[in-house]
Amino acid sequence: MSIFKENDIRGLYPEDWDKNTVYRIASFLPEIISCNNIVVGRDGRESSNEILEYLIKGLTDRGLTVIDIGIIDTPALYFTVGNYNYDAGIMITASHNPVGYNGLKIIAAKASPVEYTSGLKKLEELVVNKELKYKKSIGNSIFLDIEDDYINYLKKFQISKKKIKAVFDCSNGAAGRFVNKILENFPGDTIVLNNKIDGTFPNHGPNPILPENIQQLKDKVLESDSDIGFCFDGDGDRVVVIDSSGEIISPDFLTAIIGLHYFKFHPEDINGNKKVLVDIRSSNSIGEYLSDLGADVDVCPIGHAKIKKLLREKDALFAGELTGHYYYRENYYSDSAWISIFRVLSVLSEGTKTLQEFKKDIFKYYFSGELNFKIEDKDRVIENLITKYSDAKINDLDGYRFDYSDWWFIIRKSGTEPLIRLVAEANTKDLLERQVKEITEIIEYIPVSSGE
């Protein structure tokens, strides 16, 4: 499987790619992005230092100035490129993937994403097929300390009118670098977990969507009688939320909560059109609720590069993704876990309802959340589902979404893992359970061999 994905570069290191691949990627990068300087940040994974070394070597051999900003969360890279008007940026990270993986997220000027169709495909072709032939023109590497500027930038988003007790789990990931200073003047009580950066993720894995990785946060929220808990992923660009009862809040629900900040409590923050993008996998309740608030709602595909590109094209206010990524026009059209946290806290501190009470207001239907299946023949599964549910209204914006009058489901192949993903929703609990069971049987069906 290629390390060049739809939205980034990612794979096991050094099994799928190694320092020589890194050097080639860096050396050919000027062929897809016109740049004189490039910002490089990294997460705390053990292989990130070696990848940094060979990125810098390859980039400076092409005459570029490399701005090293150290171990930081991915949104800090977007901030650096956007705020200081640098030409491009690379984040060394495998995001939520387990230990052993690493990768690169690449952006151009103004923090605009580089995806497979807009540059990674060409880069892959060059790295795989082209001989390295160019005259070395030695550039240089400098270190830039962004800490004060970045923290002051984030603090602008803090709005709170009453004290809230919150737990923050950094997952031993990159979010731990600035967490204490960001929360320095937090208007409430804070408990911080796992803020020591450790690329082996000793306390739990870096994917906050998985229940086993959220258990420590859940226990702490209940033990401390906190109002809310937040869990970051490995590179600190997404966040999953726990309510005061220890229940994981569906990330699409937070899209609606963020909408309350803009359309009810702080409409002065809109500063432009009222377009909001909602992940095609989200509950229908979310789009309906946002529309009632006054938002102009559109569905969007999955993946950070695709969403950021569409957000720019439509100049949308913000976008919410079912993985826990939230993107903002006011943040260089990029995602930020911290801004999302502050938007949620704004609503809780200024409203009179808890998350549980808001949930009762917003959700009308029964929602499965994302279900994952490890399947070898993904194309066969999708073909079988298209045949079975051919009478549905089918949308292929990202994967295949099948809509009926009283239920729907979406099936898609993971872009980063050997999985097929299912999300379903229905008007009744019984209908949801029956349809998920039926679809699961089709997904897991293994045809009997003919013996040929």
C-alpha positions in Angstrom: 0.0 0.0 0.0 1.4 3.4 -0.9 2.3 5.9 1.8 0.8 8.7 -0.3 -2.8 9.0 0.9 -5.7 11.2 -0.1 -4.8 13.9 2.5 -1.3 13.3 3.6 1.7 10.9 3.6 1.6 8.1 6.2 2.9 4.6 6.9 4.9 2.4 9.2 8.4 3.8 9.7 10.9 2.6 8.6 9.1 -0.5 7.1 7.0 1.4 4.6 9.3 4.4 4.2 12.6 5.4 5.6 15.2 8.2 5.7 16.0 7.8 2.0 12.3 8.2 1.1 12.2 11.3 3.4 15.2 12.8 1.6 13.6 12.2 -1.8 10.3 13.6 -0.7 12.0 16.8 0.5 14.2 17.0 -2.6 11.2 16.9 -5.0 8.9 19.0 -2.9 9.8 22.3 -4.8 8.4 20.6 -7.9 4.9 20.7 -6.5 5.1 23.9 -4.3 6.8 27.1 -5.4 8.6 28.2 -2.2 11.7 29.8 -0.9 11.0 29.0 2.7 9.2 26.2 4.5 8.1 25.7 8.2 8.7 22.3 9.7 7.1 21.1 13.0 7.0 17.6 14.5 5.1 15.5 17.1 6.7 13.5 19.8 7.0 10.1 18.0 10.4 8.5 18.3 11.0 8.5 14.6 10.2 12.2 14.2 13.7 13.4 14.9 15.2 11.3 12.1 12.5 12.4 9.7 13.2 16.0 10.6 17.0 15.5 10.0 16.4 14.2 6.5 13.7 16.6 5.6 16.0 19.5 6.5 18.8 17.9 4.5 16.7 17.4 1.4 15.1 20.9 1.6 18.3 22.8 2.2 20.0 20.9 -0.6 17.4 22.5 -2.8 18.3 25.9 -1.5 15.3 26.4 0.8 15.3 28.1 4.2 13.8 25.7 6.7 12.1 27.2 9.7 12.1 24.6 12.5 9.4 25.3 15.1 10.2 22.2 17.2 7.7 19.8 18.8 4.3 21.4 18.4 0.6 20.5 17.7 -0.4 20.5 14.1 -2.6 23.6 14.4 0.5 25.5 15.5 2.0 24.7 12.1 -1.0 26.2 10.3 -0.8 29.3 12.6 2.9 29.7 11.9 2.5 29.6 8.1 -0.6 31.8 8.1 0.5 34.3 10.7 4.1 34.9 9.5 3.2 34.5 5.7 5.6 31.7 5.1 5.5 29.9 1.7 4.8 26.3 2.9 4.8 23.9 5.8 5.3 20.3 6.8 4.1 18.6 9.9 5.8 15.4 10.9 3.1 13.3 12.4 1.0 10.1 12.0 -1.8 11.9 13.9 -4.0 9.2 15.7 -2.2 6.1 14.3 -0.6 3.7 16.7 3.1 3.5 17.7 5.3 2.6 14.7 3.5 4.9 12.2 4.7 8.3 11.1 3.8 10.7 8.3 3.8 14.2 6.8 1.0 16.7 6.4 2.0 19.3 3.8 0.5 22.8 3.3 1.2 25.6 0.9 1.0 29.4 1.5 -1.8 30.7 3.8 -2.0 27.2 5.3 -3.8 25.9 2.2 -3.8 22.1 2.1 -1.9 19.9 -0.4 -3.9 16.7 -1.1 -3.4 13.8 -3.5 -5.0 15.4 -6.6 -3.4 18.8 -6.0 0.2 17.7 -5.5 0.7 14.5 -3.6 0.1 12.4 -6.7 2.7 14.2 -8.7 5.1 14.0 -5.7 4.6 10.3 -5.4 5.4 9.8 -9.1 8.6 11.9 -8.7 9.7 10.1 -5.6 9.0 6.6 -7.0 10.2 7.1 -10.6 12.5 10.0 -11.1 16.3 10.0 -10.6 17.6 12.7 -8.3 19.4 15.1 -10.6 19.8 18.7 -9.6 22.6 21.1 -8.7 22.8 21.4 -5.0 22.2 25.0 -3.8 22.7 24.9 0.0 20.0 26.7 1.9 19.8 27.0 5.7 17.9 26.0 8.7 16.8 28.3 11.6 14.8 27.8 14.7 11.7 29.9 15.4 10.1 30.1 18.9 6.4 30.6 18.3 5.3 30.0 21.9 4.3 33.5 23.0 2.6 34.4 19.7 0.7 31.2 19.5 -0.5 31.1 23.1 -1.6 34.8 22.8 -3.5 33.9 19.6 -5.4 31.1 21.2 -6.3 33.1 24.3 -8.3 35.5 22.1 -10.8 32.7 21.7 -11.3 32.2 25.4 -14.7 33.4 26.4 -16.3 32.4 29.7 -18.9 34.0 32.0 -19.0 31.3 34.7 -16.5 28.8 36.2 -16.3 25.4 34.7 -14.4 22.4 36.0 -12.7 20.6 33.1 -10.2 17.8 32.6 -7.8 17.9 29.7 -6.1 14.7 28.5 -3.1 15.4 26.2 -2.6 11.7 25.5 1.2 12.2 25.9 1.0 13.9 22.5 2.0 17.2 21.1 -0.9 19.1 22.8 1.1 18.7 26.0 3.7 21.3 25.0 1.7 24.4 25.6 -1.3 23.1 27.7 -0.3 24.7 31.0 0.4 28.1 29.6 -2.8 28.1 27.5 -4.8 27.3 30.6 -2.9 29.7 32.8 -5.8 32.1 33.3 -8.6 29.6 32.7 -11.8 30.9 34.4 -12.4 27.7 36.4 -10.7 24.6 37.7 -8.6 22.4 35.4 -7.0 19.0 35.7 -4.4 18.1 33.1 -3.5 14.4 32.3 -0.7 13.0 30.3 0.9 16.2 29.3 4.5 14.8 29.2 5.2 14.2 25.5 6.1 10.6 24.9 5.9 9.0 21.4 5.4 5.6 22.9 2.0 6.8 24.3 2.5 4.9 27.6 -0.9 5.6 29.2 -3.2 5.0 26.3 -3.2 5.1 22.5 -3.3 8.4 20.5 -6.8 7.8 18.9 -9.4 9.4 21.2 -12.3 7.9 19.2 -11.5 4.4 20.6 -13.3 3.7 24.0 -10.2 2.2 25.6 -8.3 5.4 25.0 -10.9 7.6 26.7 -11.3 5.4 29.8 -8.7 7.3 31.8 -10.4 10.6 31.1 -13.8 9.2 31.9 -12.6 7.9 35.3 -11.0 11.3 36.1 -14.1 13.3 35.1 -16.3 11.1 37.4 -13.8 11.0 40.2 -13.3 14.7 40.3 -17.0 15.6 39.7 -15.9 17.7 36.7 -18.3 19.3 34.2 -16.6 18.2 31.1 -13.5 16.4 29.8 -11.4 16.8 26.6 -9.1 14.2 25.0 -6.6 15.2 22.3 -5.2 13.0 19.6 -1.5 12.5 19.0 -0.8 15.7 17.1 -3.4 17.8 18.9 -5.5 18.9 16.0 -8.7 17.1 17.1 -10.6 16.6 20.3 -13.1 14.2 21.8 -15.4 15.3 24.6 -16.7 13.5 27.7 -19.8 15.0 29.5 -20.2 15.1 33.3 -21.7 11.6 33.4 -18.6 10.2 31.7 -20.4 9.6 28.4 -18.5 10.2 25.1 -20.2 13.0 23.1 -20.7 12.2 19.4 -18.4 14.6 17.6 -21.1 15.7 15.2 -23.1 16.9 18.2 -20.3 19.3 18.9 -20.7 20.8 15.5 -24.2 21.9 16.6 -22.8 23.2 19.9 -20.2 25.3 18.1 -23.0 26.6 15.9 -24.7 27.9 19.1 -21.6 30.0 19.8 -21.9 31.8 16.5 -25.6 31.9 15.8 -26.9 32.5 19.3 -24.3 33.8 21.8 -21.8 35.6 19.6 -23.1 36.4 16.1 -20.5 39.2 15.9 -17.9 36.4 15.4 -19.5 35.4 12.1 -17.8 38.2 10.0 -19.0 36.9 6.6 -21.5 34.5 5.1 -23.3 32.0 7.3 -22.3 28.8 5.4 -21.5 25.8 7.6 -20.2 22.5 6.3 -21.3 19.3 8.0 -19.6 15.9 7.5 -21.8 13.7 5.2 -21.7 11.0 8.0 -23.3 13.3 10.6 -26.8 12.8 12.0 -29.5 14.6 10.1 -30.4 16.2 13.4 -27.2 18.4 13.2 -27.9 20.0 9.9 -31.6 20.5 10.8 -30.6 22.2 14.1 -28.0 24.4 12.5 -30.5 25.5 9.8 -33.0 26.4 12.5 -30.3 28.6 14.1 -29.9 30.5 10.8 -26.9 28.6 9.3 -26.7 27.9 5.6 -25.8 24.2 5.8 -24.0 22.1 3.2 -22.6 18.6 3.5 -18.9 18.0 3.0 -16.6 15.1 2.2 -14.3 13.4 4.7 -10.6 14.3 5.3 -8.8 17.4 6.5 -7.4 18.4 3.1 -10.7 18.1 1.3 -12.7 19.9 3.9 -10.2 22.8 4.1 -10.2 23.1 0.4 -14.1 23.3 0.3 -14.1 25.6 3.3 -12.0 28.1 1.3 -13.9 27.7 -1.9 -17.2 28.5 -0.1 -15.6 30.9 2.3 -17.6 29.0 5.0 -17.8 30.0 8.6 -16.8 26.6 10.0 -16.9 22.9 9.4 -17.4 19.9 11.6 -16.1 16.3 11.0 -17.2 13.1 12.7 -13.6 12.3 13.7 -13.5 15.3 16.0 -11.9 17.9 13.7 -13.4 21.3 13.5 -12.3 23.9 11.0 -12.7 27.7 11.1 -12.6 30.5 8.6 -11.1 32.8 11.2 -8.3 30.2 11.7 -6.8 30.2 8.2 -9.6 27.8 7.2 -7.9 25.2 9.3 -8.7 22.9 12.2 -7.9 23.6 15.8 -8.7 21.5 18.9 -8.1 24.4 21.2 -10.5 26.8 19.4 -13.1 24.1 19.4 -12.7 23.6 23.1 -13.1 27.3 23.8 -16.2 27.5 21.5 -17.8 24.6 23.5 -16.9 26.2 26.8 -18.3 29.5 25.6 -21.7 27.9 25.1 -21.6 26.0 28.4 -20.6 29.1 30.3 -23.1 31.5 28.7 -26.1 29.1 28.4 -28.2 27.6 31.1 -28.1 24.0 29.9 -25.7 21.1 30.3 -24.4 19.1 27.4 -26.9 16.4 28.3 -29.8 18.9 28.1 -28.5 20.3 24.8 -28.4 16.7 23.5 -32.1 16.2 24.2 -32.9 19.4 22.3 -30.8 18.5 19.2 -31.0 14.8 18.5 -34.3 13.5 16.9 -33.1 10.3 15.5 -31.2 7.1 16.5 -27.5 7.2 15.4 -25.0 4.3 15.2 -21.8 6.3 15.3 -18.9 5.0 13.2 -18.5 1.2 13.1 -15.3 -0.3 11.7 -14.8 -3.6 10.0 -11.5 -5.2 8.9 -12.2 -6.5 5.5 -9.8 -7.7 2.8 -12.1 -7.3 -0.3 -13.6 -3.9 0.3 -14.7 -3.4 -3.3 -16.8 -6.7 -3.2 -18.5 -5.5 -0.1 -19.4 -2.1 -1.6 -20.7 -3.8 -4.8 -22.9 -6.1 -2.8 -24.4 -3.2 -0.8 -25.0 -1.2 -4.0 -26.9 -4.2 -5.4 -28.9 -4.8 -2.2 -29.9 -1.2 -1.7 -30.2 -0.1 -5.3 -33.6 1.4 -4.6 -32.2 4.1 -2.3 -31.1 7.6 -3.2 -27.4 7.1 -3.5 -24.8 9.9 -3.0 -21.2 9.2 -3.8 -19.6 12.5 -2.6 -17.4 10.4 -0.3 -17.9 6.7 -0.2 -21.6 5.8 -0.8 -24.5 7.2 1.2 -27.9 5.4 0.8 -30.9 7.4 1.8 -34.5 6.2 2.5 -37.4 8.1 3.9 -36.9 6.8 7.5 -33.3 5.7 7.6 -29.9 6.1 5.9 -26.4 4.7 6.0 -23.0 5.5 4.5 -20.2 3.0 3.7 -16.7 4.0 2.8 -13.1 2.7 2.7 -10.6 4.1 5.2 -7.9 6.3 3.6 -5.3 5.5 6.2 -6.2 2.0 7.6 -7.2 -1.4 6.2 -10.8 -0.9 7.3 -14.3 -0.3 5.9 -16.4 2.1 7.9 -20.2 2.2 8.4 -22.5 4.9 9.8 -26.3 4.5 10.0 -29.3 6.5 11.3 -33.0 5.7 11.6 -36.2 7.2 12.9 -36.6 4.5 15.5 -34.2 2.4 17.6 -35.6 -0.9 16.4 -35.2 0.1 12.8 -31.6 1.2 13.3 -30.7 -2.1 15.0 -32.4 -4.2 12.3 -30.7 -2.3 9.5 -27.2 -2.3 11.1 -27.5 -6.1 11.7 -28.5 -6.6 8.0 -25.7 -4.5 6.7 -23.2 -6.1 9.0 -24.1 -9.5 7.7 -23.6 -8.4 4.1 -20.2 -6.8 5.0 -19.0 -9.9 6.9 -20.3 -12.5 4.4 -17.6 -14.6 2.9 -18.7 -16.4 -0.3 -18.1 -20.2 -0.4 -15.2 -21.1 -2.7 -16.2 -22.9 -6.0 -13.0 -24.9 -5.7 -11.6 -23.7 -8.9 
